[in-house]
Amino acid sequence: MSSSIRVSFALIAMSALAACAGGGGGDGSVVRNDSAFRNDSVVIRQVPFTSFSAVAPNETVIMPGISQTGSGTDAAFNLDAVDGGNSTARLTYDADGNLSGLTLSAPQSTVAFGPGETHCDTVGACAAANAGAIAAVMNPVDLGWNYQSFGVWMKDVSPGSFQAGAISAGAVTPGSAVPTLSSATFTGHAGGFYFDGAGGRFATDAQMSAVTNFQNRNIQFSTTGTVLTDMSTFAPASASPGLNLSGNLNYAAGTSQFSGAVNTQDGALTGNASGQFYGPKAEEIGGVYGLGSATGARMVGGFGGKR
């Protein structure tokens, strides 16, 4: 991994994706993909995810999700089609109940981090890095989330190319359990990457709001307070209100997955956001987005929140 990407790992976790109150945990265990394995006489179980409050020590929880990925070089970055249900986040917790490993999988890109590579010692986000990739996952303990989270990653493919992605994953609300009356406002966090089309790479951070009318099956999605952290110079985060997002998202009756068009405040980038309700009764929300412009600028990221 290039030194600029490796150092920017700290920025993603500590600056771009950690602008919230709270505290994190430690590191420890090994991540494996078999159903159970032994490491120093400790069995790590793989179980379907139901809620963060139900996670037990020495478990890997498997979280279904949706993702937005892309690939490129310093000269150009192209977005893939949104994956609507074949993506997975696997979070491993050690004997003390701390996140100790993670795997983020999308059809076009996968990253995995094992022992000593995953840390939750930053407010708001857990971070991971190895020789070829970096990632950050929002820490639900800090944010008060119980049913979902989102993560972002960047991965070297060759000396001249890389992949980036975002995933939203959790306990998806059954379509029949999504409310059909009233409304709710979900608030939370959004973050990811911005590529300016001229070789510049930036980590992004923002606050998220999703004003939801369950009767009309409509969501007014927006982000505010967007800041950028330059991943080459590591300069302090700078405000970029022109990259605040807004869009009108919709979903069909009897379903929990939504989508719709989004654009930046300055009108320079347009694209789409897709997401899902999470929890037994749509207590939380999450999703991913990807936007582009004719000049080659791109944004990719994820978001999550609760009522």
Phi, psi and omega in degrees: 000140179295151183296327181294319179290319181300314180292326182292342173308317179294325179293318180300314184284321190263330183251302189286326186240025182224036181268050179222166181275156176132193181212162184242190185245222186233208180222171182177286200276185181253143177259128175228162180255001176277163187294330175202144179211165181248135175220109185055045177066019177250127179268124175262115182268143172257126183223152173295142180283135173240317177193158178290332178292341180265356181292132179254159175301153179057046177231147165250117179264139183254118187244115175290149183202187175234156186216159171230123180232170177196169181215157180177195178228185175297336183274330184202145177227129183241139181272143171275168171294147178295134172272125187263011179170005180253018180257155185215139169248131176242118181246126181254134181243139184274189184296337178266004180080015179265146177296126185233357178189154179206152173228127177245118188238127171232159181304327185262347185199139179221140173230147180219143183225132185249211186299133178077002183253353185237131184219142176240041182264019178240142179295126171092334185219149169256140188236154180214149178204144170217196187294340185234359186205160173227155179203159172218138177235133179297137183273109184296332179298316180293324189264354181075021177272144180238340189240355183199165169203175175224157180219160177226156180209160172222137190222131173288135176252319177208174179304336183246005184217160182208167173239152174222152181200170176218146179223141170244128186213154179165202179270099187291136177292130173301142181304324181289346183261356177291129180305151179244358178230166175071191181213168180203150174247120176263134176233150181181228193222153174219148179191162179171229185225149173232128177246122190277359179086356180237020179099353180277136178239134183224144168273141182243151178214138181201164170268149186238143173225140177225099180274113192247126172256104185291331181290318180270355181055049184231141180231122174267101185266138177204155171235151179222162176066029182298132174233152179244142171240119182293124184275003176255319183262343182060028177294156178304150181303139180239143180295140178218071184299336178297340180263006170300144184254152171209151180186164180249112184250148183220162177213157182277157177300138178079012178234165180242000182254135184233166177198167177170173182281143175226158177212162176277158182301325180278358178076004185283329183239140175227156180178214184221153171237143177226147181197186183215155167275147181231153180099164183302327184228038178060045178288337183223170184217153177196163179181190181223163179214156175212129182226156178212173178220166179294339180275357179099357177291146181218149170230138174219139182184184180226169178209159177201157180188176179223164177289000000 
